[in-house]
Amino acid sequence: MSAPLQADAAQAVASGSRAPASDHDALYRRIGARIVPFLFICYIVSILDRSNIGFAQLQMRQDLGLTDAMYSLGAVLFFVGYVLFEVPSNALLRRFGARRTFARIMVLWGAVSVAMITVDSAKHFYVLRFLLGLFEAGFFPGVVFYLTYWYPARRRASVLSIFYAGVAVAGMVGGLLSGWLMRAMSGVLGLHGWQWMFAIEGAPAILLGVIAWFWLCDRPEQARWLSDDDRQRLAADLAADRAEAPAHAASSLRQVLAAPRTWLFAFIYFSLTTALLMLLFWMPLMIREFGIHDVVHISLLSIVPNAIGAAGLIAIARRSDRKRERRRHFAACAFGGAVALALLTLHLPSIVAMMALLSIAAMLIFAAHPVFWAVPSAYFSGAGAAGGIALISSIGVSSGMITPWIVGVIRTRTGSMDAAMLMIAGLLAACAVAMLLGVRATSRDAAPVAR
């Protein structure tokens, strides 16, 4: 932050930030309109390109002769690459800025996604899945860190919920698009439907990477689309927010690594990500096991849990911001998701009952994510925020290295998903307890946001 802006921030904080609440709301609406829709679209494409393998495997396993174990290994290798470069990528973002970092990430992952069209063997499949994870690493924690430049902690859950709704929207759009492409494009130019799906869904990432270079700015003080008054008001708001930060907030990677709370957050996010990955990767097969075999019909049914999840997560995150309360909101979502997953193991009488429970589970598991990320982002600052957010994200996402394999093995040996869902339900319940007992309420939880 420049010296003039620091002086303005200090003056505004000292005077009690007298700007009316309506001015602050208008400021954050302008910021949101500029950066949130673009990042939301980028995240949709990101989720499509990493999870469309769940639909592709309905065809490509037979075309390439992939076994359950081979498919699961390919899914795991994505996360190996992702975890390896997560922390370095966020360090690069802090050093070189969001424009360069997000442009690099999206262009490279888009190129690899399109290259999936050339897969002709299991080894080729493994290499490209690993590279996709390596190049996509850093996008999600980078966005979480980037938003700390623009929003105080009390507003982050709502903003993150809009961004995170990209997961649910990708599930809706991706299901329809992937199913339609795989059926409609099969045989065109001698290519399989899954090959067209990878090419068409991967290309937008390259374009978005180019746009990011021109659309984003690294810091608020570089935002020409904000007035001087807006920049000063934002600087003051963020300075006041830092003053309310929990005592002993980690400001370096060394402090992050030494803080027990970091590893508690990592366990919580690991458990949460495990539940989400099971939904993303195995929902199509869960629907097919009820006798629905057409890929388009499976795609249409997949829309329901994702649509309910998108609406629910935004509503719950906004309530969490309004009440300035995180722990109980998170625990309620995690416990509720655990119960829904456990009930899915019962012998349900119809697909309607299964879809209802899937929808409840999706809504609560989705909603827990933005509420969760509003907590650790308030406990780190500076280099500690960049490293801490990336470290927690990388450990959480590392569940992708074992979840597909474990679920695949359990399903192969038992013939069902029941044991896997009970295991994941137990993890969700455990992370709810960890949040309630391991994280104390802070001064930021003391009063609702003025509206």
Secondary structure, 3 states (H helix, E strand, C coil): CCHHHHHHHHHHHHCCCCCCHHHHHHHHHHHHHHHHHHHHHHHHHHHHHHHCHHHHHHHHHHHHCCCHHHHHHHHHHHHHHHHHHHHHHHHHHHHHCHHHHHHHHHHHHHHHHHHHHHCCCHHHHHHHHHHHHHHHCCHHHHHHHHHCCCCCHHHHHHHHHHHHHHHHHHHHHHHHHHHHHHHHCCCHHHCCHHHHHHHHHHHHHHHHHHHHHHHCCCCHHHCCCCCHHHHHHHHHHHHHHHHCCCCCCECCHHHHHHCHHHHHHHHHHHHHHHHHHHHHHHHHHHHHCCCCCCHHHHHHHHHHHHHHHHHHHHHHHHHHHHHCCCHHHHHHHHHHHHHHHHHCCCCCCCHHHHHHHHHHHHHHHHHHHHHHHCCHHHCECCHHHHHHHHHHHHHHHHHHHCHHHHHHHHHHHHCCCHHHHHHHHHHHHHHHHHHHHHCCCCHHHCCCCCC
